[in-house]
Amino acid sequence: MSLLQAHFPEELDGVRIGFQTAPTGDGGGGNPLLYTVDRAARTIMLFRMPIQRARGLHVDDDEHRRYFVEHCVYLAVCEYLGREPWELLPGRFDHY
């Protein structure tokens, strides 16, 4: 989050990111609800259980689980700012 706050200080000033054990609903889709965004309250809430239980990591270790949590935070911030993931930090990953 600190990287994104450094790039978008005004847009993310005062935005709180928190964790909750599980969502209260299913999000209306077939995928697990990993986070919610409330622009009016300036909050992003990540859900611990769906993130911890997510499958599909090609390597199941602490480092990759941390990357997945960071990925969830990144997606939530993208949604909060109303931008697509590739728009948020253009050129940042071009060396890959």
C-alpha positions as a printed Julia matrix, in Angstrom:
96×3 Matrix{Float64}:
   0.0     0.0     0.0
   2.86    2.39    0.73
   4.01    2.26   -2.91
   0.54    3.18   -4.11
   0.2     5.9    -1.47
   3.49    7.39   -2.68
   2.19    7.52   -6.27
  -1.33    8.73   -5.4
  -0.97   10.77   -2.19
  -4.08   12.96   -2.67
  -6.37   10.17   -3.88
  -5.39    7.79   -1.06
  -5.0    10.32    1.74
  -7.08    9.14    4.69
  -8.11    5.86    3.04
  -8.15    3.08    5.6
  -7.43   -0.53    4.76
  -8.69   -3.12    7.19
  -9.16   -6.85    7.53
 -12.3    -8.74    8.39
 -12.55  -12.49    8.87
 -15.14  -13.13    6.17
 -17.6   -11.22    4.0
 -21.23  -11.08    5.06
 -22.44  -11.98    1.54
 -21.15  -13.77   -1.54
 -20.72  -10.66   -3.68
 -23.34  -11.83   -6.14
 -20.87  -13.8    -8.27
 -19.35  -17.22   -8.48
 -15.91  -16.06   -7.34
 -15.01  -15.6    -3.7
 -15.32  -12.05   -2.41
 -11.78  -11.03   -1.48
 -12.41   -7.37   -0.63
 -14.96   -4.56   -0.62
 -14.52   -0.88   -1.36
 -16.54    1.9     0.28
 -15.6     5.23   -1.29
 -18.02    7.2     0.88
 -16.42    5.87    4.07
 -12.93    5.94    2.46
 -12.29    2.31    3.39
 -11.07   -0.86    1.75
 -11.87   -4.07    3.61
  -9.96   -7.26    2.79
 -11.4   -10.63    3.83
  -8.9   -12.92    5.52
 -10.56  -16.32    5.06
 -11.2   -16.17    1.29
  -7.68  -14.83    0.73
  -6.09  -17.54    2.88
  -8.17  -20.28    1.27
  -7.61  -19.15   -2.31
  -6.22  -21.85   -4.53
  -4.16  -21.67   -7.65
  -0.77  -20.49   -6.4
   1.83  -22.16   -8.58
   4.11  -22.36   -5.52
   2.42  -22.68   -2.14
   4.87  -20.96    0.2
   4.95  -17.87    2.42
   6.43  -15.64   -0.29
   3.76  -16.46   -2.89
   0.97  -16.14   -0.34
   2.31  -12.66    0.53
   2.37  -11.79   -3.18
  -1.26  -12.87   -3.44
  -2.25  -10.63   -0.51
  -0.39   -7.74   -2.19
  -2.22   -8.56   -5.43
  -5.57   -8.36   -3.61
  -4.61   -5.0    -2.09
  -3.55   -3.73   -5.53
  -6.84   -4.81   -7.13
  -8.84   -3.23   -4.31
  -6.97    0.07   -4.68
  -7.54   -0.04   -8.45
 -11.26   -0.44   -7.84
 -11.24    2.33   -5.21
  -9.54    4.72   -7.66
 -11.74    3.59  -10.55
  -8.77    2.59  -12.7
  -7.68   -0.56  -14.47
  -4.64   -2.38  -13.02
  -2.43   -1.6   -16.04
  -3.3     2.12  -15.76
  -2.26    2.53  -12.16
   1.51    2.24  -12.52
   2.24    2.45  -16.26
   5.71    1.28  -17.2
   6.39   -0.09  -13.72
   6.53   -3.7   -14.92
   7.83   -3.21  -18.48
  11.16   -4.88  -17.67
   9.34   -8.2   -17.25
